[in-house]
């Protein structure tokens, strides 16, 4: 199995945990909006944004799962291309996680759900 530095593995697993939290929060906010206000013209845009948040978070979560699995299966070491993809994905995911969290928070504030 190809080994990654413990710090990178920990960062990836923390990001996956964060993306699970984002999926949960976006789903909960969408549920509350639909329950309180229904699916109307006023809510549709925010519900679509929340769907997008869930999809993006799910994509990042799955990407890390797949990359970690492929790296673990690599012998004797992971390819340079795979490691490069991992590092680029880490940078992109860290920025995306912050943006997705902000989107959920803004929608909560807009609908007074804080």
C-alpha positions in Angstrom: 0.0 0.0 0.0 1.3 3.5 -0.8 1.6 5.5 2.3 0.6 9.1 2.7 1.9 11.4 5.4 -0.4 11.3 8.4 -1.0 15.0 8.2 -2.5 14.7 4.7 -4.6 11.7 5.6 -5.9 13.5 8.7 -6.7 16.6 6.6 -8.6 14.6 4.0 -10.6 12.7 6.6 -11.4 16.0 8.3 -12.6 17.5 5.0 -14.8 14.4 4.4 -16.3 15.0 7.9 -16.9 18.6 7.1 -18.6 17.7 3.8 -20.9 15.3 5.5 -21.8 18.2 7.9 -22.4 20.5 5.0 -24.7 17.9 3.3 -26.6 17.5 6.6 -26.9 21.3 7.1 -28.1 22.0 3.5 -30.6 19.2 3.7 -31.9 20.4 7.1 -32.2 24.0 5.9 -34.1 22.9 2.7 -36.4 20.8 4.8 -37.3 23.6 7.1 -37.9 26.0 4.3 -40.2 23.6 2.5 -42.0 22.8 5.7 -42.5 26.5 6.7 -42.9 28.2 3.3 -43.5 25.4 0.7 -42.0 25.3 -2.7 -42.9 28.7 -4.1 -41.3 31.2 -6.4 -39.8 32.9 -3.4 -38.2 29.7 -2.1 -37.3 28.0 -5.3 -34.0 29.8 -5.9 -32.7 29.1 -2.4 -33.8 25.5 -2.6 -31.9 25.1 -5.8 -28.8 26.6 -4.2 -29.1 24.2 -1.3 -29.4 21.3 -3.8 -26.2 22.6 -5.5 -24.5 22.8 -2.1 -25.4 19.1 -1.4 -24.2 18.0 -4.8 -20.9 19.8 -4.6 -20.2 18.5 -1.1 -21.1 15.0 -2.1 -18.8 15.2 -5.1 -15.9 16.3 -3.0 -16.6 13.6 -0.4 -16.7 10.9 -3.1 -13.6 12.2 -4.8 -11.6 11.9 -1.6 -13.0 8.4 -0.9 -12.0 7.2 -4.4 -8.5 8.9 -4.3 -7.7 7.5 -0.9 -8.8 4.0 -2.0 -6.8 4.2 -5.2 -3.7 5.4 -3.3 -4.1 2.7 -0.7 -4.2 0.1 -3.5 -1.1 1.5 -5.3 2.1 -0.6 -5.1 4.7 0.2 -4.2 3.9 4.0 -4.4 1.2 6.1 -5.8 1.8 7.7 -9.2 2.9 11.3 -9.4 -0.3 12.1 -11.3 -2.5 10.6 -8.6 -0.6 12.5 -5.9 -0.8 15.7 -7.9 -4.6 15.2 -8.3 -4.8 14.7 -4.5 -3.0 17.9 -3.7 -5.0 19.9 -6.2 -8.2 18.4 -4.9 -7.2 19.3 -1.3 -6.7 23.0 -2.2 -9.9 23.2 -4.2 -11.9 21.4 -1.5 -10.7 23.6 1.3 -11.9 26.7 -0.5 -15.1 25.1 -1.6 -16.0 23.9 1.9 -15.8 27.5 3.2 -17.9 28.8 0.3 -20.6 26.1 0.8 -20.8 26.8 4.5 -21.2 30.5 3.8 -24.0 29.8 1.3 -25.9 27.7 3.9 -25.5 30.4 6.5 -26.6 33.2 4.2 -29.8 31.2 3.3 -30.5 30.6 6.9 -30.2 34.3 7.7 -32.4 35.2 4.7 -35.2 33.0 6.0 -34.6 33.8 9.7 -33.7 30.2 10.5 -30.7 31.0 12.7 
